[in-house]
Amino acid sequence: MTKDNLPELVTFGCRLNSYESEVMRSHAEKAGLTDSIIINTCAVTKEAERQARQSIRKLHRENPDKKIIVTGCSAQITPDMYATMEEVSHVIGNDVKLESKTWLNMGSEGQGPKVLVNDIMSVKETASHLVEGFEGRARAFVQVQNGCDHRCTFCIIPYGRGNSRSVPVGDIVNQVRALVEQGYKEIVLTGVDVTSYGPDLPGEPSFGQMIRRVLALVPELPRLRLSSLDPVEIDDDLWHLIADEPRLMPHLHMSLQAGDDMVLKRMKRRHLRQDAINMAKRAHDLRPDMALGADIIAGFPTETDAMFQNTLNIIEECALVYCHIFPYSEREGTPAAKMPQVPHPVRKERASLLREEGEKQLKIFLTNQIKKEHKVIVEKGSFGRSENFSPVRLSQDYEQGKLLTVIPQSLENNVLIESVS
């Protein structure tokens, strides 16, 4: 089968979706779905759904003879919205999209139901899915957990992902080992709510205990990176690894959302402002080269100027350098959508101010990285990322995935620059 014949995949949303797209790519290829376009949707905002629908229409216009298959969180939550689109051939739910039989039953002749979406809340397990490789990537993702038991007032994702389920440690170890054997030097552990890992498994291993076992059983893995963490859910084993394990990258991402206690309460988050500050301080004390990121929502319902200022201030207080800023987006069916709303222009302005502060903190952080030794993994050509995820422009092109020791000499547009030798 030539590359031109492979099923096309369009992915929206999170790292977990990216991982799952690779699972589907393998299943669809083996099922012979060569004349298909698979849209893996996101439901985190209305804008994400709008972009998915727009992409479906555009792809159908450009490829009228190809079958369009829609899946992902938005398809799970609102399957009828996609089933009524004349461009769409099939709508597949989030659990069945990862099963090979789903794609085999669909086949190349268009068999299978138009809508195949189950009750996601009835799903009890998250099976490991062996991904043999990731196209065009320097690092690979391994799913360790899916779903979420919490019900933040702004979030629709539990209804797309179901309740929290953990992948057994042995399956994770096998997946990591297989990817390392293929030459991947950096693995990212991903999930919807990874710090909730373990209570549903025999022995109830914690997230940190699972990571410790992975590192012990795959000693040839050079670099391990983590996805988003809840500030109050980091267990003692993980803190010990952060302090003592050089293969665990000094780069943590907080699921923060806000820096004001009243806003956090109305979001039904599990942490307070001080919890995030304490986490940041402890991480920086243990690893002085630590880089912290965070997800932050601008203009959450009822957010006053004073509440917003607390969120703006926490970027500097926690030295957050990789900030993912989102203006609040109403989601029908969530409690926050019924709260008094902040005007859209105010949300946009606050998001802009948060991004400016994030860029300022990033510049401060990267300036301190100049003339220090970094181990960089090449992402593409002459661009790579250091242990703490600092962007580095290299003096020449290298093979993707190669690990290099680099001492940057300058900074341009918040990218570290290696001098030309």
C-alpha positions in Angstrom: 0.0 0.0 0.0 1.5 3.3 -1.0 1.5 6.3 1.3 -0.9 8.1 -1.1 -3.4 5.2 -0.5 -3.4 5.5 3.3 -6.4 6.8 5.1 -6.2 10.5 5.9 -6.5 11.6 9.6 -7.4 15.0 10.8 -6.9 15.5 14.6 -8.3 18.2 16.8 -7.7 18.8 20.5 -5.4 17.2 23.1 -2.3 14.9 23.1 -4.6 12.0 24.0 -6.5 12.5 20.7 -3.1 12.5 18.9 -2.3 9.2 20.4 -5.7 7.7 19.6 -5.4 9.0 16.0 -2.3 6.8 15.6 -4.3 3.8 16.9 -7.1 4.5 14.4 -4.6 5.0 11.6 -3.3 1.5 12.1 -6.8 -0.1 12.4 -8.1 1.7 9.4 -5.1 0.8 7.3 -5.4 -2.9 8.2 -9.2 -2.7 7.4 -8.4 -1.4 3.9 -10.1 2.0 4.4 -7.9 3.7 1.9 -10.5 6.0 0.5 -11.5 7.5 3.8 -10.8 10.6 5.8 -11.1 10.2 9.6 -11.9 13.4 11.6 -11.0 13.0 15.3 -12.9 15.8 17.0 -12.6 17.7 20.2 -15.4 19.0 22.4 -13.5 21.3 24.8 -15.0 24.5 23.3 -17.7 25.4 20.8 -14.9 26.8 18.6 -13.3 23.4 18.4 -16.6 21.9 17.2 -17.1 24.7 14.7 -13.7 24.1 13.3 -14.4 20.3 13.0 -17.6 20.9 11.1 -15.9 23.5 8.8 -13.1 21.0 8.1 -15.6 18.2 7.3 -17.3 20.4 4.7 -14.0 21.6 3.2 -12.6 18.1 2.9 -15.8 16.8 1.3 -15.7 19.5 -1.3 -12.0 18.7 -2.1 -12.5 14.9 -1.9 -16.1 14.2 -3.0 -15.4 10.5 -3.6 -13.9 9.8 -0.2 -15.8 8.5 2.8 -15.7 10.9 5.8 -15.7 9.2 9.3 -16.2 11.4 12.3 -15.2 10.3 15.8 -13.7 11.8 19.0 -15.3 13.6 22.0 -17.6 15.8 20.0 -18.9 12.9 18.1 -19.4 11.0 21.4 -21.4 13.8 23.0 -23.4 15.1 20.0 -23.5 12.3 17.4 -26.7 13.5 15.9 -25.1 16.8 14.9 -22.7 14.9 12.7 -25.1 12.2 11.5 -27.3 14.8 10.0 -24.4 16.3 7.9 -24.7 15.0 4.4 -20.9 14.9 4.0 -20.5 12.4 6.8 -20.6 8.6 6.2 -20.1 7.3 9.7 -20.1 8.6 13.3 -18.1 6.5 15.8 -17.9 6.8 19.6 -14.8 7.2 21.7 -14.6 3.7 23.0 -15.3 1.8 19.8 -13.0 3.9 17.7 -10.1 2.1 19.3 -11.3 -1.4 18.5 -10.0 -3.0 15.4 -13.3 -4.8 14.8 -15.1 -1.5 14.4 -12.9 -0.7 11.4 -12.9 -4.2 10.0 -16.7 -4.3 10.1 -16.9 -1.0 8.3 -14.7 -2.3 5.5 -14.0 -0.7 2.2 -17.5 -1.1 0.8 -19.3 1.1 3.2 -20.8 -1.5 5.6 -21.6 -0.9 9.2 -24.1 1.5 10.8 -23.9 5.2 10.2 -23.9 5.9 13.9 -22.0 3.6 16.3 -21.9 5.4 19.7 -22.2 3.6 23.1 -22.9 4.8 26.6 -19.4 6.0 27.5 -20.3 5.9 31.2 -20.7 2.1 31.0 -17.1 1.6 29.9 -15.1 0.1 32.8 -11.6 -0.5 31.3 -9.1 1.4 29.2 -7.1 -1.2 27.3 -3.6 -0.5 26.2 -3.3 0.0 22.4 0.1 -0.8 21.0 1.1 2.0 18.6 4.0 0.9 16.4 5.2 4.4 15.7 4.2 8.0 15.3 4.5 9.7 11.9 6.8 12.6 11.8 7.4 12.9 15.6 10.5 13.1 17.7 8.6 11.8 20.8 5.9 9.2 21.3 2.8 9.3 23.5 1.6 6.5 25.7 -1.9 6.5 27.1 -1.9 5.5 30.8 -5.4 6.6 31.8 -8.7 7.8 30.3 -11.9 9.5 31.5 -12.5 11.7 34.6 -14.4 11.2 37.8 -14.6 14.9 38.5 -17.3 17.3 37.3 -15.7 20.8 36.8 -18.5 23.2 36.1 -17.1 24.3 32.7 -16.1 20.9 31.4 -18.1 18.6 29.1 -15.2 16.1 28.6 -16.3 13.5 31.1 -19.4 13.0 29.0 -17.1 12.3 26.0 -14.5 10.2 27.8 -16.5 8.5 30.6 -15.3 7.9 34.2 -11.6 7.4 35.1 -10.0 4.1 34.0 -6.3 3.2 34.3 -4.1 1.1 32.0 -2.3 -1.7 33.9 1.3 -1.1 34.6 2.5 -4.1 32.7 0.8 -2.9 29.5 2.3 0.5 29.9 5.8 -1.0 30.3 5.3 -3.1 27.2 4.2 -0.1 25.2 7.1 2.0 26.3 9.7 -0.8 25.7 8.3 -1.4 22.2 8.6 2.3 21.3 12.1 2.6 22.7 13.1 -0.5 20.7 11.9 1.4 17.6 14.3 4.2 18.4 12.1 6.7 20.3 14.2 8.5 22.9 11.4 10.5 24.6 8.1 9.2 25.8 5.2 11.3 27.0 2.7 9.7 29.4 -0.8 11.1 28.7 -4.4 10.8 29.7 -7.4 12.9 30.6 -6.7 13.1 34.4 -3.4 11.2 34.9 -3.0 12.0 38.6 -6.2 10.0 39.2 -4.3 6.9 38.0 -4.5 3.6 39.8 -7.5 3.2 42.2 -9.3 1.0 39.8 -6.4 -1.5 39.4 -5.3 -4.4 41.6 -3.1 -3.1 44.4 -4.2 0.5 43.6 -0.8 1.8 42.4 -0.4 5.5 42.4 0.7 7.6 39.4 4.2 8.0 40.9 4.5 4.3 41.6 3.6 3.4 38.0 6.2 5.8 36.7 8.8 4.4 39.0 8.1 0.9 37.7 8.3 2.0 34.1 11.7 3.7 34.6 13.0 0.7 36.5 11.8 -1.9 33.9 12.8 0.1 30.8 16.3 1.3 31.9 17.2 2.1 28.2 14.5 4.9 28.0 16.5 8.2 28.0 13.7 10.7 28.6 10.2 10.5 30.1 7.9 13.5 30.1 4.5 13.9 31.8 1.2 15.6 30.6 -1.0 17.8 32.7 -1.1 17.3 36.5 -3.5 18.4 39.1 -1.6 20.6 41.6 -2.8 18.8 44.7 -2.7 15.2 43.3 1.1 14.7 43.0 1.9 11.7 45.2 5.0 11.2 47.3 6.6 8.7 44.8 6.3 11.3 42.0 7.8 14.0 44.2 10.8 11.7 44.9 11.2 11.0 41.2 11.1 14.8 40.4 13.9 15.3 42.9 16.1 12.3 42.1 15.4 10.9 38.6 17.3 12.6 35.8 15.4 10.7 33.1 12.1 12.4 34.3 12.2 15.7 32.4 12.2 19.0 34.5 9.0 20.2 32.8 5.6 19.9 34.5 2.3 21.2 33.3 -0.4 22.3 35.8 -4.1 21.9 35.2 -4.5 25.3 36.9 -7.5 27.0 35.2 -7.5 30.1 37.5 -5.5 31.8 40.2 -8.4 33.1 42.3 -10.0 31.1 45.0 -13.6 32.1 44.4 -13.3 31.3 40.7 -11.7 28.0 41.5 -14.6 27.2 43.9 -17.1 28.1 41.2 -15.2 25.9 38.7 -15.4 23.0 41.3 -11.6 22.6 41.1 -9.8 20.5 43.7 -7.1 23.0 44.5 -6.8 26.6 45.8 -4.5 29.4 44.8 -2.0 28.6 47.5 -1.9 24.9 46.5 -0.6 25.9 43.0 2.0 28.3 44.5 3.1 25.5 46.9 3.5 23.0 44.0 5.5 25.5 42.0 7.8 26.3 44.9 8.4 22.7 45.7 9.1 21.8 42.1 11.6 24.7 41.7 13.3 23.9 45.0 13.8 20.3 43.9 14.9 21.0 40.4 16.2 24.6 39.8 16.0 24.0 36.1 12.3 23.1 36.3 10.0 24.7 33.7 6.3 25.0 34.6 3.4 25.4 32.3 -0.4 25.7 33.0 -3.8 25.8 31.4 -5.7 29.0 32.3 -9.2 30.1 31.4 -9.8 33.8 30.9 -13.1 35.4 31.7 -14.8 32.5 33.6 -18.4 33.4 34.5 -18.7 35.9 37.4 -14.9 36.7 37.2 -14.4 40.3 38.4 -11.4 42.6 37.6 -10.0 41.7 41.1 -10.4 38.0 40.5 -8.8 38.3 37.1 -5.9 40.2 38.7 -5.2 37.2 41.0 -5.0 34.9 38.0 -2.7 37.4 36.2 -0.5 37.6 39.2 -0.1 33.9 39.7 1.7 33.5 36.4 4.6 35.5 37.9 4.2 34.1 41.4 4.6 30.5 40.0 7.0 31.5 37.2 4.7 29.9 34.6 6.5 29.9 31.3 4.4 27.6 29.0 1.0 29.0 29.4 -2.0 27.7 27.4 -4.6 30.5 27.6 -8.2 30.0 26.6 -11.0 32.6 26.7 -13.9 30.9 28.4 -16.3 29.2 26.0 -19.9 28.3 27.1 -20.7 24.7 26.7 -24.4 23.7 26.7 -25.1 21.2 29.4 -22.5 22.5 31.9 -23.3 24.4 35.1 -21.0 27.3 34.2 -23.1 28.0 31.1 -26.0 29.0 33.4 -23.8 31.4 35.5 -23.7 35.2 34.8 -21.4 35.5 31.8 -18.4 37.9 31.3 -18.8 39.8 28.0 -16.9 38.3 25.1 -14.7 41.4 24.5 -13.6 41.3 28.2 -12.7 37.6 27.9 -10.6 38.3 24.8 -8.8 41.3 26.4 -8.1 39.3 29.6 -6.7 36.3 27.5 -4.4 38.8 25.7 -3.1 40.1 29.0 -2.5 36.6 30.3 -0.6 35.7 27.1 1.6 38.8 27.4 2.5 37.9 31.0 3.2 34.3 30.0 5.5 35.5 27.2 7.3 37.8 29.6 7.9 35.0 32.0 9.1 32.7 29.2 11.6 35.3 28.1 13.0 35.6 31.6 13.3 31.9 31.9 14.9 31.4 28.5 17.4 34.2 29.1 18.6 32.3 32.1 19.2 29.2 29.9 21.8 31.0 27.7 25.3 29.5 27.9 24.1 26.6 30.0 24.5 23.0 28.8 21.3 21.4 27.5 20.5 17.9 26.1 18.3 18.6 23.1 16.1 16.2 21.1 15.7 17.1 17.5 12.1 17.6 16.4 12.7 18.6 12.8 15.7 19.9 10.9 17.5 22.4 13.0 14.9 22.7 15.7 14.7 20.8 19.0 13.6 20.9 22.6 15.8 20.7 25.7 15.0 18.7 28.9 12.9 21.6 30.2 11.2 22.0 26.8 13.1 25.1 25.9 12.9 25.7 22.1 16.4 25.6 20.6 17.5 26.6 17.1 20.5 24.4 16.1 23.4 25.4 13.9 22.6 22.7 11.3 20.0 20.1 10.4 20.0 16.8 12.2 18.1 13.5 12.0 14.7 13.7 13.8 14.9 12.2 17.3 18.6 12.6 17.7 19.9 13.7 21.1 22.5 16.4 21.2 24.4 18.3 23.8 24.1 22.0 23.1 25.2 25.3 24.8 23.0 28.1 23.4 24.7 31.5 23.0 21.8 33.8 22.5 18.0 34.3 22.4 15.9 35.4 19.5 12.0 35.7 19.6 12.0 33.4 22.7 14.0 30.7 20.9 17.5 29.7 22.2 20.1 29.9 19.5 23.1 27.7 19.2 26.1 29.5 17.8 27.5 28.3 14.4 30.7 26.4 15.0 
